[in-house]
Amino acid sequence: MSSQSIPLYQKVSEKIIRHSLDNSISVVDQLQQKLTEKGFHFYRNQVFNNYSFDFYCPTLKIAIEIDSYAHEFSDIYNLDAPKKLYISSLDVTVLRFTDYQILTDIEEISRTIKNQIKTSKERIYVV
């Protein structure tokens, strides 16, 4: 059995990295403000087993993760693998965004979340 290396995400400039690190705390607040503004009901910092999500909607089973620059490193990326397996077993949809995406294009993030909510609502059946 051969080992498989997991490729890193795209290379990021030092300017983007610095901006990301300087604004990482406000990114979560900014997304929470946008979610509230759009009428999306997500709980902040929800925990499943030993794993936590930045935002979670239990009704729709949608979680939102904000990945900082640290997720660019293979060590961090590999640590997320067990979490991904566990969460997928719970049938939870995880939307992953970088903090830089939130800072630069929050409207696109909002549209993506809205589309996922629409898709999730279509999967909910009333018996």
Stockholm file with secondary structure:
# STOCKHOLM 1.0

chainA/1-127         MSSQSIPLYQKVSEKIIRHSLDNSISVVDQLQQKLTEKGFHFYRNQVFNNYSFDFYCPTLKIAIEIDSYAHEFSDIYNLDAPKKLYISSLDVTVLRFTDYQILTDIEEISRTIKNQIKTSKERIYVV
#=GR chainA/1-127 SS CCCCCCCCCCCCCHHHHHHHHHHHHHHHHHHHHHHHHTTCCCEEEEEETTEEEEEEETTTTEEEEEECGGGGSHHHHHHHHHHHHHHHHTTCEEEEEEHHHHHHCHHHHHHHHHHHHHHHHHHCCCC
#=GC SS_cons         CCCCCCCCCCCCCHHHHHHHHHHHHHHHHHHHHHHHHTTCCCEEEEEETTEEEEEEETTTTEEEEEECGGGGSHHHHHHHHHHHHHHHHTTCEEEEEEHHHHHHCHHHHHHHHHHHHHHHHHHCCCC
//
